[in-house]
Amino acid sequence: MKTNCLIIDDEPLARKLLQSHLVRVSNLCLVAECSSALEAMTVIQRNRVDLVFLDIRMPEFDGLQLIKTLPHPPVVIFTTAYREFGADAFDLNALDYLLKPIAFDRFLKAVNKYFDQYFSLPTEPDTEIGWFFVTSERKKVRVSIDQVILIESLDDHVKIHLPDKIISTRDNITFIGNRLPPDEFVRIHRSFIVPVAGVQSISGEGVEVANRLLPLGRAYKQIALARLGFKGK
């Protein structure tokens, strides 16, 4: 299955360069190219988008803000002329950070990183079967969705907490979030996804899940509270 890609950049020449790189990779399919983050939101809502090449500095609404507003964003490779946003980008679980002008070999290195981490797994969640696979200890491990207590992102890996064990994987938390039923799970922080039914309490200090008090991230607060039944309160 081809990987559906989206290019978002307010500079026409930057979009053209990325498009010329993208068409040289047979497993990539360009869904659309957008000149603004707001335009891209509509595309993401209406299409299956697996991988985004995203500029950061854009008028009105920048790339970092776009990712923060999406409850389950696609895998993101940032493309920018500015070095100083690297830490912010990786805090949002970016797959890679490319500096303009982007040479084809550097573009290909980032794409190969995507293929290495994600391409062997289905690009669309099949939540009706009740499970998904992650890569753990050089093998594919099946995770039963109804057994997931908590998903926790650490520095270089993700922990999937189950009743009888913890599965450690280098798969991206955003990618794992996309394997989950959106009406049953909610991202409350850049480092945490929790089952809606597993939330024990909510307070100014955070969200209690499995007897752990977890932080409620500012970027995720509004959407998380709405998903948990606190819309407009």
C-alpha positions, 0 to 999 in steps of 0.5 A: 500500500502506498503512503499518502503524503501531504506537503504544507508550505507557504513558499511555492518553490519549496513545495515544488522542490519537495514534490520533485523529490517525492515523485522519485520515490515509488511508494509515496503518493502525493494527496495534496500540497497546501500553502497554509496550515488552515488549508491543510486541516481541511485536507487532513479531515477529508483524506487519509494522510499518513505522512506530512512534510510540514513547514514551521513558519507560515502566516496566521497559523504555523506548523507547530500550532497545526500539529498541536490542534490535531488529536491524532496527527499523521507522522510529521517530517518538518521542513524549515529554514530555521534551526531553533525550532528543533526541540519544539518539533521533537517534543511533538514527536516529529519523525525528522527535521529537515533544513532548507534547501533540502537535498534529495539524499537528505529527503530520502534518508528521512523517508527511509526512516518512515519506511523502517518504522511504519511501512511494514505495518498497515497504514490504516487502523483496523480497529474492528478486529480489536488489535494492532501490531507494534515493533518490539525487540525486533519482532512484531507484537500484537496488542489487544486494544481492550487491554490497553491501560495507558500509552506512555512516550519516553525519550526514545521509546513508547511503553504500552501498559497492559494488565500483565506486562509492558510492551516497549516499542520505538514506534512513534506515539502518534502512529500508535494513536492512529491504531486506536479507536478515536472514540475510545482513546484520547491524547491528554499530553504529548507523552500520554494517550489514555482510554476514555473509560479508564479515566478515574478523575480529573482535577487541576493537577491532572488526569488520574488513570490506573492510580497514576496522576498524569499531566494534562498538556496545555496543547491537548487540554481543550480537545481532551476535556471535550472528549471526556465530557467537559465540553463548554465547562 
